[in-house]
Amino acid sequence: MATEIRVPTLGESVSEATIGKWFKKAGDAVKADEPLVELETDKVTLEVNAPAAGVLGEIVAKEGDTVGVSALLGMITAGDGKAAAAAPKAEEKKADTAVAQASGKAGESSSAAAETKAGEVAGDTEIKPATKAADSGPAVSRLAAESGVDPATANASGKDGRVTKGDMLAAIATGPAVATAAPAAPVQVRAPSAPDDASREERVKMTKLRQTIARRLKEAQATAAMLTTFNEVDMSAVMALRNQYKDVFEKKHGVKLGFMGFFVKACVQALKEIPSVNAEIDGTDIVYKNYYHVAVAVGTDKGLVVPVVRDADQLSIAGVEKAIGALGKKAREGALKIEDMQGGTFTISNGGVYGSLMSTPILNAPQSAILGMHKIQERPMVVGGQIVIRPMMYLAVSYDHRIIDGKEAVTFLVRIKEALEDPARLVLDL
């Protein structure tokens, strides 16, 4: 009896995923709950485990395919893995049969449809346009999909009337001769590289996560009236406090005392005083949030993720450090869940860990503000009429000017500065 492997529920507002990689090949023995395949969504990467023990039979969804919730990924059959060669042969036979059926179809439209079907069986989900597109390579099909220009309108200069990549680029440059259904937001087509350069280039498809990062950041720039205000904070007091108690802190709480605990608590305190910074716009309404879910940007090998420390106002500095440590570990291991990244009301981004001295962070929509931390650097400062060396950090708050006035943004940043330069305020809630 065969057991189906299907796409699990991916979380709120996530309807599809891309097959990242299969950890097993058809015919391999699998154990129950053993990771089988990695799925990439527009928010996180997750693994699908084997629903039962047996042998991985047919792999229906290939690497790179886009699948929806509950889509069939493959099958697990009874056995111990000795039939390893049978499944691939059956799969190849299925693909060969489909291709043979496709080649027997008559007419241009039938031929194009058959080619698309054969591509689906073989794992190629790229849509191949009709007529001349059927006689062209994958580069032409990709350009057609990106630009909305029908290859049939291009002047075919290739052998046997084939449309080449150069033909398509020329057709795109001059505009389509026949109106076609172009995508809502056409992708800018890149000019071809010189042959010597092209041979040294590598083209890699963007992951779902990277596509979403690109889309959301661009949407934030296009939607919000974004402005950034700056200040600087003397980190002497926080650093002295940290150096004094870091050993006993780690011994008691089992986590290192960093700077993020102080910054999160300082931000929460400032958010309570300036509620518009913790609000968002919904149509013609302003939604004020009387809770403080602070998102902390974390860089990973696969891109930037922003897990959320929930109800940060109810946590101690130790509680914040523990929560951030746990989320950071999950992020680096690719184990974040959808719920770990939803519901943030304000974001902190620490570019200082990479050496950034100053930046203008982009909003994490639909939030209305984001704090940018930067590198701590010793600089000469005038204190009490004397020039002294102090460890200074530039702070930046980018905010949506539609909802937050300049006075509020500046006051918010000043309150963070005051709390960090006199950390007793955080303990005494002043």
C-alpha positions in Angstrom: 0.0 0.0 0.0 1.4 3.4 -1.0 1.4 6.5 1.3 1.2 9.9 -0.3 3.6 12.7 0.6 1.8 16.0 0.3 2.6 19.7 1.0 1.6 20.6 4.5 -0.3 23.7 5.5 2.3 26.5 5.0 0.8 29.2 7.3 -1.2 32.3 7.1 -1.1 34.1 3.7 1.3 31.5 2.3 -0.3 29.5 -0.6 2.7 28.0 -2.5 6.3 26.8 -2.1 9.2 25.9 -4.3 10.9 22.5 -4.1 14.3 23.2 -2.7 15.9 19.7 -2.7 15.1 16.1 -2.1 17.2 14.4 0.6 16.4 11.0 -0.9 16.3 9.4 -4.3 13.5 7.2 -5.7 14.1 3.7 -4.4 15.8 4.8 -1.2 14.6 3.4 2.1 13.1 6.0 4.4 12.2 6.0 8.1 9.0 7.5 9.6 9.4 11.2 10.3 12.7 11.3 8.5 13.2 14.6 6.5 12.5 13.9 2.8 12.3 17.2 1.0 13.0 20.9 1.6 10.3 23.5 0.7 11.1 27.2 0.2 8.2 29.6 0.8 8.3 33.3 0.6 8.9 33.5 4.3 10.7 30.4 5.6 12.4 27.2 4.5 10.8 24.1 6.0 11.3 20.3 5.7 8.6 17.7 5.0 9.1 14.5 6.9 8.2 11.0 5.8 4.6 10.2 6.9 5.5 6.5 7.1 8.5 4.1 6.8 9.1 2.3 3.5 10.7 3.0 0.1 10.5 6.4 -1.6 8.7 5.5 -4.8 7.7 8.0 -7.5 8.9 11.7 -7.0 6.1 13.7 -8.5 7.4 17.3 -7.8 10.9 17.9 -8.9 13.5 20.4 -7.5 12.6 23.9 -8.7 8.9 23.1 -9.1 6.3 25.4 -7.6 3.6 23.6 -5.6 0.5 24.6 -3.7 -0.8 23.5 -0.3 -1.8 19.8 -0.3 -0.1 19.2 -3.6 1.3 15.6 -4.1 5.0 15.5 -3.8 5.7 11.8 -4.1 4.8 8.3 -2.8 6.2 5.9 -0.2 5.7 2.3 -0.9 6.2 -0.8 1.3 9.7 -2.3 1.2 13.2 -2.0 2.4 14.9 -0.1 -0.4 16.0 -3.0 -2.6 13.9 -1.9 -5.5 15.9 1.2 -5.9 16.2 0.9 -9.7 12.6 0.2 -10.3 11.2 3.6 -9.5 13.5 5.7 -11.7 12.9 3.4 -14.6 9.1 3.7 -14.2 9.4 7.4 -14.0 11.6 7.6 -17.1 9.1 5.4 -18.9 6.3 7.7 -17.9 8.2 10.7 -19.3 9.1 8.9 -22.5 5.5 7.9 -23.0 4.3 11.5 -22.5 6.9 12.8 -24.9 5.9 10.2 -27.5 2.3 11.1 -27.1 3.2 14.8 -27.5 5.1 14.2 -30.7 2.1 12.5 -32.2 -0.2 15.5 -31.8 -1.2 17.4 -35.0 -1.5 21.1 -35.5 0.5 24.0 -34.0 -1.6 24.5 -30.9 -1.8 20.8 -30.2 2.0 20.5 -30.6 2.6 23.4 -28.2 0.2 21.9 -25.6 1.9 18.5 -25.9 5.3 20.1 -25.4 4.1 21.8 -22.2 2.7 18.5 -20.9 5.9 16.7 -21.6 7.9 19.4 -19.9 5.7 19.0 -16.8 6.3 15.3 -16.6 10.0 15.7 -17.0 10.1 18.3 -14.2 10.4 21.4 -16.4 7.5 23.7 -15.4 8.6 26.5 -17.7 5.7 27.5 -20.1 6.7 27.2 -23.7 4.8 29.5 -26.0 3.3 28.3 -29.3 4.5 28.3 -32.9 8.1 29.6 -33.1 8.6 29.2 -29.4 8.2 25.5 -29.8 11.3 25.6 -32.0 13.4 27.7 -29.6 15.5 27.0 -26.5 14.9 27.7 -22.8 16.5 31.2 -23.0 13.9 32.3 -25.5 11.0 30.8 -23.4 12.3 32.6 -20.3 12.5 36.0 -22.2 9.0 35.4 -23.5 7.7 34.7 -20.0 9.4 37.7 -18.5 8.6 40.3 -21.2 5.3 39.1 -22.5 6.5 39.3 -26.1 5.4 36.4 -28.2 8.3 34.7 -29.9 6.1 34.2 -33.0 6.5 38.0 -33.6 10.3 37.8 -33.6 12.3 37.7 -36.8 13.7 34.1 -36.7 17.3 34.1 -37.8 18.4 30.7 -36.4 18.8 27.4 -38.3 15.6 25.9 -39.7 13.7 29.1 -38.7 14.5 28.9 -35.0 14.1 32.0 -32.8 17.4 32.8 -31.1 18.0 34.8 -27.9 19.2 37.7 -30.0 16.0 37.6 -32.0 14.0 37.8 -28.8 16.0 40.7 -27.4 15.6 42.6 -30.7 11.8 42.0 -30.6 11.6 43.1 -27.0 13.6 46.3 -27.8 11.3 47.3 -30.7 8.1 46.2 -28.9 5.7 43.4 -29.6 4.1 43.4 -33.0 1.0 41.6 -31.7 -0.7 42.5 -28.4 0.0 39.8 -25.9 -1.0 39.3 -22.2 2.0 40.9 -20.5 2.5 40.6 -16.7 1.3 43.3 -14.5 4.9 44.3 -13.5 7.2 43.4 -16.5 10.6 42.2 -15.5 13.4 44.3 -17.0 15.3 42.2 -19.5 19.0 42.4 -19.1 21.1 43.2 -22.2 23.3 40.3 -23.4 26.8 40.2 -22.1 29.9 40.0 -24.3 30.7 36.4 -25.2 33.9 36.5 -23.1 32.0 37.8 -20.1 29.0 35.5 -20.6 31.1 32.4 -20.3 32.2 33.5 -16.8 28.7 34.3 -15.5 26.5 32.1 -13.4 22.7 32.4 -13.4 20.9 31.2 -10.3 17.2 31.4 -9.7 16.2 33.6 -6.8 14.8 31.7 -3.9 11.2 32.4 -2.7 12.6 34.1 0.3 14.9 36.4 -1.7 12.0 37.2 -4.1 9.9 38.2 -1.2 12.6 40.3 0.4 13.0 42.2 -2.9 9.3 42.7 -3.4 8.5 43.8 0.2 11.4 46.3 0.4 10.4 47.8 -3.0 6.8 48.0 -1.9 7.8 49.8 1.3 9.7 52.4 -0.7 6.8 52.9 -3.1 4.1 53.0 -0.4 5.4 54.8 2.6 6.5 58.4 2.9 9.8 57.2 4.3 12.2 59.5 6.2 15.1 58.9 8.5 16.3 60.8 11.5 19.7 60.3 13.3 21.2 60.7 16.7 24.2 59.3 18.5 24.5 57.5 21.9 27.4 57.3 24.3 27.6 53.6 25.1 29.9 54.0 28.1 27.3 53.3 30.8 25.9 50.2 29.1 29.3 48.8 28.3 30.4 49.4 31.9 27.3 47.7 33.3 27.7 44.8 30.8 31.4 44.3 31.7 30.6 44.4 35.4 27.8 41.8 35.4 28.3 39.7 32.3 29.9 36.7 34.1 27.4 36.5 36.9 24.6 37.1 34.4 25.6 34.2 32.1 26.1 32.0 35.1 22.6 32.7 36.4 20.6 32.9 33.2 22.6 30.6 30.9 22.8 33.2 28.2 25.4 36.0 27.4 24.6 39.6 28.2 24.7 41.4 24.9 23.5 44.8 23.8 20.2 43.8 22.2 18.4 43.3 25.6 19.1 46.9 26.5 18.0 48.2 23.1 14.8 46.2 23.0 13.8 47.4 26.5 14.8 51.0 25.6 12.6 50.8 22.4 9.6 49.4 24.3 9.9 52.2 26.8 10.0 54.8 24.0 7.1 53.1 22.1 4.9 53.4 25.1 5.5 57.2 25.2 5.2 57.7 21.4 2.4 55.2 20.4 2.2 56.3 16.8 5.6 54.6 16.2 4.0 51.3 17.3 1.0 51.8 15.0 0.2 51.2 11.4 -2.1 52.5 8.6 -5.0 50.4 7.5 -6.8 52.2 4.7 -8.0 55.5 6.2 -7.6 54.2 9.8 -4.7 54.2 12.2 -4.3 51.0 14.2 -2.7 51.7 17.6 -1.2 48.5 19.0 -1.2 48.2 22.8 1.3 45.3 22.7 4.9 45.3 21.8 6.1 42.5 19.5 9.7 43.6 18.6 11.1 42.1 15.4 14.9 41.6 15.3 16.6 41.4 11.8 18.9 38.3 11.5 21.2 37.7 8.6 21.4 34.1 7.3 23.0 32.3 4.4 19.7 32.4 2.6 18.9 36.0 3.2 17.5 38.4 5.9 14.8 37.1 8.2 13.0 39.0 10.9 11.8 36.8 13.8 9.7 38.4 16.5 10.2 38.7 20.2 6.6 38.7 21.4 5.3 40.8 24.4 8.8 42.2 24.9 7.4 44.7 27.5 6.7 41.7 29.7 10.2 40.3 29.5 13.2 41.2 31.6 16.5 41.9 29.9 17.5 38.3 30.5 14.2 37.1 29.0 14.8 39.2 25.9 18.3 37.9 25.5 17.1 34.3 25.8 14.3 34.9 23.3 16.7 36.5 20.8 19.3 33.7 21.2 16.7 31.0 20.6 15.3 32.8 17.5 18.8 33.5 16.1 19.7 29.8 16.5 16.5 28.7 14.7 17.2 31.2 11.9 20.7 30.0 11.3 19.5 26.4 11.3 16.7 27.2 8.9 14.2 26.0 11.5 12.1 29.2 11.9 8.3 28.6 11.6 5.8 31.0 10.0 4.5 32.1 13.4 8.0 33.1 14.5 8.0 35.8 11.9 4.5 37.2 12.0 2.9 40.0 14.0 5.9 42.3 14.7 5.0 45.9 15.6 8.5 47.5 15.4 11.8 46.3 14.1 15.5 46.6 15.2 18.2 46.1 12.6 21.9 45.8 13.8 24.2 46.6 10.9 26.9 47.3 13.4 27.8 43.6 13.7 29.0 43.8 10.0 30.9 47.1 10.6 28.3 49.6 9.4 28.9 53.1 10.7 25.6 54.6 9.5 22.7 53.6 7.3 19.1 54.4 6.5 17.1 51.2 7.1 14.0 50.4 5.1 10.7 49.9 6.8 9.5 46.4 7.5 5.9 46.9 6.2 3.2 47.3 7.4 5.2 48.6 10.4 5.7 52.3 10.6 9.2 52.5 12.0 12.5 50.7 12.3 15.6 51.4 14.4 19.1 50.9 12.9 22.0 50.2 15.2 25.5 50.7 14.1 29.2 50.1 15.0 30.5 51.3 18.3 33.5 53.5 17.6 35.6 55.5 19.9 35.4 59.2 19.0 36.5 62.5 20.6 33.6 64.1 22.4 33.2 67.3 24.4 32.0 66.5 27.9 31.9 69.3 30.5 34.1 71.5 28.4 36.8 68.8 28.0 37.6 66.6 25.0 37.3 63.0 26.0 37.3 59.7 24.1 33.9 57.9 24.3 32.5 54.8 22.6 29.8 56.2 20.4 27.1 54.6 18.2 25.1 56.3 15.6 21.4 55.5 15.7 18.9 55.9 12.8 15.1 55.7 12.9 13.4 55.4 9.5 9.7 56.1 9.8 6.5 56.6 7.8 5.9 60.3 7.7 2.2 59.7 6.8 1.6 58.6 10.4 4.6 59.8 12.4 5.5 63.5 12.6 9.1 64.6 12.7 8.7 65.8 16.3 7.5 62.3 17.4 10.3 60.5 15.5 13.0 62.8 17.0 11.5 62.5 20.5 11.3 58.7 20.2 15.0 58.5 19.3 16.0 60.9 22.1 14.2 58.7 24.6 16.2 55.7 23.4 19.4 57.7 23.7 18.5 58.8 27.3 17.7 55.2 28.4 20.9 53.8 27.0 23.1 56.6 28.4 21.5 56.1 31.9 20.5 52.4 31.9 19.1 52.7 35.4 16.1 54.2 33.7 15.4 50.8 32.2 15.4 49.1 35.6 13.4 51.9 37.3 11.0 52.4 34.3 11.8 56.1 34.1 
